[in-house]
Amino acid sequence: MRILISPELFFPDVFGGGEHFAYNVAKVLVKRGNEVHVLAPRTSTAFPSCALPAQEFIDGIKVHRVIGQFQYRSGRGVIPYLTRLQMEARRIIRDERIEIVNPHAFRPCLPSYIASWNNLPSVATFHDVYSRGHVFGAENWIRIYGGWGVLGWGMEQTILRLPYTRVVTVSNTVKAKLRRYFDAARIDVVFCGVDLSVFPPKRTRKVRGRVLYLGRMIGYKNVHDAIAAMDIVQKRNTEAHILLVGSGPLSNEIAELCRRRKYARYLGRVEQSEKIRLLAEAQVIVIPSSEEGWGISLMEANAAFTPFVGYDIPAVNELTHIIGGGVLARHRNIRDLAAKISVLLEKPEIGIALAQRGRTSIERDFTWEAVAARLEDSFHKALVSYVVST
């Protein structure tokens, strides 16, 4: 198949689960004999001073970049970028004889769909649905992004009503949300994966008392809760300390909180090899999010033989029951979060058993090869149904 994938961000901008999904799936689809094209912004979010090439090959993927940069909070300035995205998508579809389009929510969905309309099937990938609460479902967007959330809500509501050939999502939790907008028979669940080749094959020596936060520095990740929980943990375990890795709108605020504590250190964004080392050395990883479509960082922790502690929200609950590599605390209950962290620090044998269970599950069912095969199957279904319908 000749496939056009259009994510919001692409390598070297790999910050969270969505970017990991797009990059790793594209690599494996190429290995499986497909011709994969990716359409992404030309200005890097991670390295804004570096001009990325308009076209390049990365791991066999032909990457096309349009002028523009992804920003969490942007208003009218995003319209020219989306227009360029649509025009470039149409050109790639024509010149590269694309057979199927795979936009990833949120922004690329509308321009990619318009570019493919009446020409070829489209399979949209959704990692989560944020619209819920009062104010016509906009409350959650406003809580996360403030005033800019109204624009995000409007965009999400628009792209959730486009007649894609099929829809892919990363958990049954998100599928349940998507059923408000799409027929269940058109939604395929394709869980995220892990590249085990970059992780140690065996459990390595842990740093006593080390807790790791790995993720975006953004409101719904509740990074403050991780630090507050460590304030409690440290009172009874003086070896306990936390490293925080990631970047985002709250980076400066989190860095300031860490400067006030001897047992907290903010590392910012780190290279992939450093991330793997930190995951392998930690006794516990803590991800106290209120919003997750799945939770790839939790899987990566288990791949490094490290147990996790997360809040008991639907997607993380689903992941924990399927993989079994961690424990859950009551949502936004910092004392319970601290208690769960303390147990895994003080009774390492529990963490060892949990992490091993998670690692075994990943080796069996959650490699990127398995993920790409399931996604490829969804693409084939879309191609067949599109031909039948036309």
N, C-alpha and C positions, 0 to 999 in steps of 0.2 A: 504493500500500500504506500501511496504518497500522502503523507500526513502533514498538516500545518497545525502546530501547537502555538497558542497565543496566551502566555501567562502574563501576569502583571509585572513580574520580575524574573530575570534569568541570570545564570552564571555570568559574572562573579558575584552577583547580588543574591546570595543564598542565606536568608535570615531565619526562616521558619519552615514549617511543614509544607506549605504550598510550593515554595521554591525547591525544596528537596524533592518533592513529588515530580514536578515538571522536569527537572534536570535528570534525575535518575531513571525515570520512566523513558525519557527520550533516548538516553544512552542505550538502554536495553532494547528498545524498539528497533534501533539501528542494527544492533547485533542479531536481531531476529530476522533481518533481511528487509526491513522497511526503509523507505526514504523519508527522513524526518526533517522538516523545516520548522524553525522557531522564530516568532516575531516578538520583539521586545524593545524597550526603550534604549536609546543610544547613550544617554548620560547615566553613568553608574551612580547608584545611591550610596554604595559602599566606598567608592573612590571617585567622587565628583570631579576631581581635577584631571582625571584621565579620560581622554576621548576614546571611546570604544569604536572599533571599525564598523562601517556600515554593513559589511558582510564578513563572516569568518566561519571556519569549520572548528567545532569543539567536540571532540570524541565522536567524530563522524556525523554530527548534527550540523546542518547548514543554518547558521544564525543570521537573521536579517534584523537590522536595528533602524528605528525611525527616530528622528530628532525629538527629544523630550526626556523627561525624568519623572519617575513615579514619586508622588508625595501623598502622605496620608491625608493632609488637609489642603485641598486645592479647590478653587471655585471655577470661575469662568475660564481661567487659564488652562484648564484641562481640555476644553473644547477643541482648540487647534490640534492638540496631540491626538485626540480621538479621531479627528478628521484625517490626519496623516496616517494613523493606524489603519483606518478603513481603506484608504487609497492604496497603501502598500500591501495590505492583505489581498485586495482585488488583483493587484499586479502579480503577486506570488502565485495565486490560484491559477491565473491565466498562463504565466510563463513557465511555471514548474509543473503544470498539469496535475494540480493537487486533487486528490480523490475524496478526502474527508477533512473537515476543520474541527479542531478541538480547542475552543477558547476556555480560559480559566477565569472564574469570577474574581473581581467584579468588572473592572473597566473594559477589558478586551471583549467582553461578550457581545455588546451591542454592535460595535464596528465590525467585528469578525462575522457576526450573523448576517449583517446587511451585505457584506462582501460576498458571502456564500449563497445568499438568498436566490432560489430558483435555479441554482447551478449544481449544488452538491450537498450531501448530508452534513449536519453539524451535531457534534456531541459536546455538550457543555459540562465542565467539571466544577462542582461546588464543594468547597471544603467546610463551609458552615453557612447558616442562614441567621442573620442578626436581627431581622425585623420581628419584634414582638413587644408586648406591653401595651400601654395606652397610647394615645395620640396616633391612632391608625397603625400601630406597630412601630412607630418611629422612636418610642421612648428609649429603647435599648441603644439605638444609634446615638441619640443625643447624650445619653449617660456616658458613652465611651468617648465620643469625639466632640462634645459640646455643640455649638451652633453649626459647625460643618457637618454634623451628623445628619441634618435634614437633607443635605445633598446626597450623602451616602445612602440614606433610606430611599430617596427618590430613584437613585440609580438601581439599587437592588430590586425595588418593586418593578421597575421597567424590565430588567433582564430576567426576572423570574416569570415573566409573562410572555416571553418569546417562544415560538413553537419549534424548539429544537427537535431533531430526529430522536435523540436519546439524551439522557442525563446521567452523569457519573458522580458519585459522592463517596466519601471515605469512611462512613460508618452508618450503621442502622439508625443511630441517633439523628444524624442529619437527614437521612432518608425520610424519617417520620415528619420532619419539618417540611421537606420538599413536597410531601404528598398533599399539602394544601394547594400546590400550584401545578403539579404534574400527576398524570396517571401512574400508579405504582409499577405497572408493567413496563414503563419506559425508563425506570430508574434502576441503575446497576450500582451495587455497593462494591467498591474496589479499595480494600484496606491499604494503608501506606506500608512501605517496606523499609528494610535496613540493608545497607551494603556491609555485610559481615567481613569482607576482605580488608577493611581499614581498621577493624577492631582486633584486639588481642585474642588469640584462640583459647586462652586459658585465663582464669582469674589472676590478676596481678596484685602486688602488695598495695594495701590501702593506707592512706594517711589517716591516722587516728583522729576522730572528732571532726573530720572534714565533711561539710555539707556544701552542695553545689546547686546554684540556680542557673539554669540555662534557658534563655528565651528573650523575647522582645521586652524592651523597657517601655511598656505601654499600660494604660490603666487597668484593662480587664485581666491582665496577667497577675495583678495583686502582688507585685514585687515587695511592696511595703509589708505585706503580711509575713513574707519569708523572713524579713529582717526583724520584725516584731516578735515572731516566734523564737528566733535565735536569742533575743534578749532574755526570754524565759529559760530556754535550754541552757544558756551559758551560766546561769546562776547555780545550777546543780551539776554542771559538767564543764569545768574550766578549760578542758581541751577542745571543746566545741568551737568551731569557727565556720564562717560561710564565705565562699567565693561567688561572685555574681558576674555572669558572662552574658553579653548581649548589648544591643543598642536600640535606640528609639527616642521618642519625645521626652521620656522621663530620665534620660541618662544623667543629666547634670544633677537632678534632684537626688537620684539614688547614689551618685558619687559623693554628694555632700553628707548623706546619712551614713555612708560607710566611713567617711573621714572622722566622724564623731565616735566611732567604735573601734576598739583594738581587734575585735574578733570578726570584723566584716571588711571585705576588700572587693572593690569594683574593678574588674579587668577590662570592661568594654568588649568590643568585638575582637575575637581571636581567630587565628588561622585554623583550618580543619585539623591538622596534626596536633595542635595544642588542645583543641577541644576534645579530641579522642583521649589524650593523655589525662586531662582533667576529669573526664568521665570515668576513666579506669581507676584513678587514684581516690576518688571520693568514696566515702562510706555510704552516703545517701544523696540522692538528688531530690530537690523539692520544687514542685511546679504547682503553685496555689492559684491556678486560673479560675475565673468565673466563666470563661468562654473557651471552648475547644471543640473542633470538629472531630478530632481523634486524639492527637497527642504524640507526635513522632519523637519528641525529646525523651519521653518515658520509655519508648522502645529502644532508643539509642542507649539509654542508661542500662537497660537489661542486656543489651548487646555487649556492653563493657563490664558485665557481671556486677552491676550496681543496682540496688533496689531503689524504688521511688516512693515518695509521699505526695499525694495530690489531694485536691478537694473532691468531695463526692458530688460531682456534677455528671449529667447523663453520659457524655462521650467518654470521660475518663473512667466512669464506672463500667461502661461496656468494655473498654480496653482492658481494664484490670481483671474482669471476669474471663475474658478470652485468653489473655496472655499470662496473668497470674504473677506479675513481677513486682508488686508493691502493695501499699496499704493506703486507705483513704481516711481523710479527716472530714468532719462536718464542715459544710461550706461556710467560709468566713468566720470560723471559730478558731481563733489564734491559739487559745489554750489547748484545744484538741490537736491542732497542727503541731504545736510544740511537743505534746505528749507522744505523738506518733514518731516524730523525729528522734526524741530521746530514747524510745524503745529500741529503734534500729541502731543507734549509736552505742547503747549500753549492752545490747544483746546481739552482737554481730552474727551469731549463728542463725538468727531469724532472717537477717538480710541476705546472708549467703544462700539460704534455701529459696527465698523468694526470687532473687536474681537468677539463680540457676534454672528455676522453673520458667522464667521469662525468656532466658537465652535459648532454652530448648524449644520453646514455642516459636520463636523467631526463626531458628534454623529449619524448622519443619514447614512453616506456613507463610513466613513474612519476608522472604527475600524479594529484591526488586525484580528478579526474573519471574517469580510467581505473580507479582503485581502487574507487570507488563503483559503477561499472558492473559490475565483477566481483562485488562483494558483493551487488548487487541480483539478479544472476543466481543466486547461491547461495540467496537468499531465495525466488526463484521456484521453484527446484528443491524446496526444503523444503515450500512450499505445495502443490505438485503431489503429492509423495510422501505428505504428510500426508492429503490428500483421498483418495488411492488406498487408503491403509492403513486409513482409517476408513470 
